[in-house]
Amino acid sequence: MQLAIALLTAGLDSPELEAWAADLLTPVDTDGLADLMAGLHVISVLLLHELHEATGEPSAAVLQRLAIVAERQRGTPFAD
């Protein structure tokens, strides 16, 4: 979980730091990658719960809005 937090935190700072952290901190073995994926999943669930608590919106609505924002930032048009 600490590795997942480190990667996510680096992404908040700058794209360069995020790229460096992803390259240097991502495990190469399957057990390490599985632990990283599990940590990212747990953090995602916790953040989604916090967003639901803060906004009162259902989790599905929050996820849909986040997906639309992410697609727009990437430049990909969102299909309705």
N, C-alpha and C positions, 0 to 999 in steps of 0.2 A: 504494500500500500504506500509506503514511503517513496518508492521509486515512481509510482504513478503520480503522486502529489508533486514530486520534483519536476517531472516532465510537464505537467499541467501548469505549474508555477512559472517555469521557464517560458512557456508560450505566452504568458501574460506580459512578460517583460519586453521581448522583441522577437521578430522572426528569426534573426540570426542566432540568438541564444536558444530558441526552441530547436532550430536545426542542429546546433551543436549538441544540445542535451539529448535529442533523439538519437543522434549518431553515436554518442559516447555512452549513454546510459541504458540503451535498449539491450536487453540480454540476448545472447545468441543461442542459448540452449533452450530446449522445449519446455523444461520445467520453469525456467526463469520467465519465458514469454507467457506461459500459462498464468504464473503469479501476477505478472504485470497486467494481463487482460482482466484477471479477477479483480485486481485493485482498481482498475479503471471502471469496471462495472459497478463495484460497490460505491465508488465516489459519484458516479453518474446517478445512481439510485438515490443517494443521500441528497445530492443537489436538486434533483427533481422533486423530492419530498419537501425540501426547503422552499423551492419556488411555489409549490402548491400551498404551503402554509402561509407564505408571504402574500400571495395574490388571491388565493381562494379559488383559482381556476383548476379544473380537472387536469390531471397529468397529461392526458392525451392532447388537450388544447395547448398546453405549454410546449409539448414536444413538436406539435405541428408548427407553432409560431417560430420555434428555434430552427426547425428545418427550413422554413421559408427564408429566414434571415441568413442562414448559412448558404443557401443556394444563391441568393442575391449577391452576397459578398464574393462568391466564386464566379459570378457572371453568368450562371446557368439560369435560364428562365424557369420558373416554377410552373408546372402543369397543374391546372385545377382539376 
